[in-house]
Amino acid sequence: MTVIAIIGQKWDNSLERLIKEQLSKTYQITYMKNNSLSRFGKGYELLFFESEKPEIDSCDGCLAVLKSEGILPEGINTRGIAVINSDRIEQVKSAEKTGIKTVTCGISPTSTISFTSETEETVLISLNRSITALSGREIEPLEIPVRKNGIDTYTLMSFVALRLLLDDYGSEDIGKLY
């Protein structure tokens, strides 16, 4: 089972919605938020816990995905990986302070994940340099067209980062995040 912390404001449900709509097609999701627990989907189990300010002290190798307003807790294990917004200086500083390995998402082409074009309906998300998925597979730079469906660009980039880290894309799935 893989443990994933979603860190940020309670009112922002965009990432949770993507997890339920997309990841539950291939994973069994256990999602903890606001003292409630829900389960959906079938397959390899992913445990998500969402909190504005989680207390993480023993999540060895935990994956953390920060929402646009999230900040990494100081006690997070540095053997984990954090997906952060490189355009938010508070997130960059919190990641530097903990020393955790990061996958940065932002408008800058120096970010690990950015976007190369955007229309009203879609955004072309770009993996700018190779990353190592949790499976150990090396994911080479690529571009993935994604429908917005009313979701902000950072959330879409962080969700693509999550899927890449989970090694969730097969060659036939690239570009099918709709």
Secondary structure, 3 states (H helix, E strand, C coil): CEEEEEECCCCCCHHHHHHHHHHHHCEEEEEEECCEEEEECCCEEEEEEEECCCCCCCCCCCEEEECCCCCCCCCCCCCCEEEEECCCHHHHHHHHHHCCEEEEECCCCCCCEEEEEECCCEEEEEECCCEECCCCCEECCEEEEEECCCCCHHHHHHHHHHHHHCCCCCCCCCCCEC
